[in-house]
Amino acid sequence: MDKKSVVLPNIPSKLCDIAALRQQLDAIERNEKSNINGNISLEKIKKQCDMLQKETMDKLFLTTQKQLDAQKSKEFIIKRTKEIHEVMQAINNTELVDVCFLLDCTSSMQKYIDEVKDRILETVKLLKTRFSFLNIRLAFVGYRDLDLSEEEQFSILDFTDENEFYTFISTVVCKNGGDACEDVLGGLQRTINLNWQQPVRILIHIADGPSHGRRYHDLADVCDYYLSHDDNGAIGYRLIHELVELGVRYFFGRLAHHTDKMIEQFTTYTEGRMTIEQIDVGDFKNLLPFIVDTITHSISRATVSLLKNYPVLEENPPGTHNTSKSSIQRSIVFDEKEPIWANIPPKQVKVIKYECNANLRCKEVIQSLTLKVADNPFAEGALRLAYYGSMLFKGQWGKFVLKEYKSVTNGENTKEKYLEMLDCQTVADYLAQEFNKLSPINNSTAMIKKIKFIMTKLVFMPQGGEGKFRYYTMERFIEGAYKKFSNNIGYVNYQDPALTLQAFSHWTYERTNGEMIVVDLQGIDIGDHQTYLLTDPCIHATDLKRFGRTNLGKAGMKRFFQTHVCNIICHALKLKRNKYQLDEAPIKWDSYFVNKWKSTLFTSVAKK
């Protein structure tokens, strides 16, 4: 072939049609022998073709991977949002409450009945400030003695609202009893017969006299006209078991020691399936605090139990791996005593700590430490085990605590799971350091305590073969009286409301422009009473891929503000009222509803 007839290919500088390039290559190969004087290097074209094909495949792979990651992230957010909705709905259901007042209605009890009547409306109003979704139904069963007719012996109101309850109890009149004992078992039967419906069921029993029957008291025979009543205990046993089956929480307000044997007998009847909580009420003015605390603690316990047993999300966040959908708890042997450290060999381990920047993003810092760890845990929480630990630092051994998840499957015990905890604690501490620099505005006299979070590290403890590790978080051991000040669903410890901590949570929301809020604050009030040393916080964030499953996103933020009452520190820092807060804070409660914090905790909140 004449060299003038050879067609020279146009070598592309950018990604082009590889098929066309292959066609040119084939044409050159067919004419190679006659293309002796050609200026095109066949080898060069081959290399360029291979390179372009590889670039195309790499770009296609990266594009596909990004699309897959984006789709996986989207699916995770959808699942996480659905789970949060289900959790919040379940939590709201723990605020659906039936409360029955079972009262001895003999003459000595009139002042207690009057106290319930006089305070019930404001009590319910107060409870609704603590629990934003509270739906409470009230019932009343008053019992007297066996020698009366059914109509005279009992005063009964089935479950209704607080207004109808108030109207009914205003008509209840106490009457003299013939002896020192009353028909308690008859009252329990009428209580069981009520229309119990709500998930949380509470019985508040208040009496100063025991049930008829020798097995229920140690009084003289002349004090009980029906001494052989329920002689074999069959009636009492049946009634207590029916309460157990109904899921009723039984609280007894103790007014006198004469009822002690009765409650001991009732407790025996439960066979460990229910706890009858006995609380000394004493003076009738202590009755309403008893009622408020009883309902508050019942709802809080129901919520904690719910969160502890709520099923985990099947899929982990993008970037983690989960090979099992079932949670398996390891066999655990506890040893509460601190070990003899001389008997435990030290180990050289790798640890990761986090450092946070102004954008609230954390980076890893890898360290090497010398540790000793106890073989068995000394305590446990809802999800984790706690071990004694000792770390060598500058020639001295210091006391630490190491924590690991109980579950050995379901993605609980992965490196990523522990790093979520580090991320949360490190961000919370960074915000606390900023908060500690604040000063009250307008020369306010509000005292703002300092806040510190115990810094946490992730420990890689070698185990088994090469590259296999057992993970722990490690933090300094806290010495002192541990307190739970709040949780991540709006609970506040009203016996110690910790004004600084409530204001801190509110401030973190404003500091992050509504992107985060630090909650679930727990730890100790250091001896100088000027500093809180905290651990294991939770952070609600709009980014649901951060901070683990305790991050309830905007729903968690809303929950905080629905029970948050701005205090003197919130006002001193000019924190804005959130749209989900109550329109008006309670300001007229009697002194027994609040303690020394009354003047600062329950302050009027002006609308903005």
Phi, psi and omega in degrees: 000139179292139184296339179288340181274356180286130178265118181275131181287150175270104184287120184284148175263345179239175179300128184227190182286104184296325180299318179295322179296322178296323179297318177298320180297317178298320180296320180294318179299321180293330184252014187301317184296325181270356183257043186300324184267010180295152182262003184263132178274116180299321181295323180295320180294320178300314181297318180294322179297314179297319181296315180295323178294319179295317178300319180297315180294320179297315180294322178296319179296314181297317179298316180296318181296319178297319179295319178295317179297318180296319179293319179296318178296318179297317180295322178297316180298319179297314179295318181295318179297319178296317180297316180300318178300316180294319179297314182295323178295319178295321178295318178301325180293336177288351177259013171265108195232134168253127178236122176250129174265116176253110187234139167293123184250042170267170193306322184293348185260001185301320183294331178286321177294319178297323180295317176299315181299314186290335188247353191296322183293315179287333176296313179297320179297318178297316180299327180288340173283335179275329184229105191292338181253019184298125171235102188248132174247139184243142175226160181222132171231113175253134181236152178233228187250167187288342185275007181255162175290163181305317182294322180280331186286328186233145170240114190232131172230120178287172189302134182204189179274173186293331181289315178292325176299315180300315180298317182293311186293339177293341181263353184285129181239132178276146181230156180297142173262154183284333180222192184274348183253158183228173182275068180298318182295324175296321177295319178296321179297316179293329176295316179297327183286352181292166183271072179291129182224321189288154182299321179261121186237123187233131173248120177251106184254123182232125182202153174246003178228150182276177175284154171299148177116133184302328183288352185251001179198168177243023180287164176296154183303327183291346181275355182225108181285348181233060189296332182269006182299131182049051187300324181264000177079006185295321182292310180300318179300314181296317183295316180297320180291329176292323175296320178299315181296328178285347182075031182275136173268121189258119176241130180246123176272107186278126179248337182207158183288347182298339183268357187298315182295323179299313181292324175299319180292317177300320179297321176298321180298331183293337181054036177079004183271349179208144176257124173268111184270117182257126183232131178289118178269318179066240181297144183298338179289348176271359186295313184291321173301323177299317181293314181298313181296321180300312181291318179300311182292326179295315179294317181297317179295321179297322180291315179299317179298320179298310183294325181295324186256004183290134183296142181282159177294137186294323183254141177276166177301154178308135180101351176247169184231144180220116184260357181217146179260358180251147181260121181248125179270135179284160175287131189236132172240122184265148175219103186286344182279140175293135185290163171278105190296335180296339181270357182249122182288143178285156177229140175271120186230156173269138176229155175240131169241161181250148171235136186253143177253181185295338177273007179061037173246140186251150174235154182277142170233121184265134180228167174237129184227161174253122186231155165234136182230134177298149182289323184241149178290153177258347181201170178215152171249196181297323186239341189231161175255149180241131181240145170291142177218158178222133183238138178273123180217119181053043176081359181239142177269127180246153185273129180226170173234136178246140184233142175219155180290143178292318185289137179256003177225193176062027176074006183288319190260039179263160177303318182299323180297318180288325179294331174300320179294318178298316180302313183296311184293323182291317178295318179299318180292321178299316178294323179297321178297321176294317181299322182295341180273352183287152174236144178302146182270149176060038175055036178296149179272004181299132178266116180259116179284161176277152180233129175229140173254135177294125183287138185247145176233154176261124183258131174260099181267115181304138181208130177072224184285177181297134179083002178258135185225155169251128187261142173222154160263148182231135177211162180297141180290129180271124173257123179144179182279108183285136179227147172259112184269329179199170173233194185262013178229028171099356179291140175231135176283098186287345176284338173213080188292346174049075186304320180300317183290322176297317178293323179300313178302314179300316182295321181298328177295315180288322181300325183261013180056039177079011180274335183213159169211131181269124183224190179056061186265128185207150180156220183229153171266109186301153188311330181282355180058024178244352187219138171258132175250113192243162178211162174051054176283171169240153175231123169274132182218152176291336175276101186285355179273354179254156168071012170077191187285344177283352174283106181261017172059214182296330178296321177292321177298315179300319182297320178301310186288337180292339177243002183276127174251117180300132182250189185298329180285320175304316181292320180297328179269002180055044176286140185281145175289131180276150184296340181269355178287158178299147180297327183216130179279149178293132183229359187240020183287146178295162189299332183283351177281331180227157182262217184298348182274002188310313187290341182249326183289311183260078178252151181294136180252114180283143177289142179240000000 
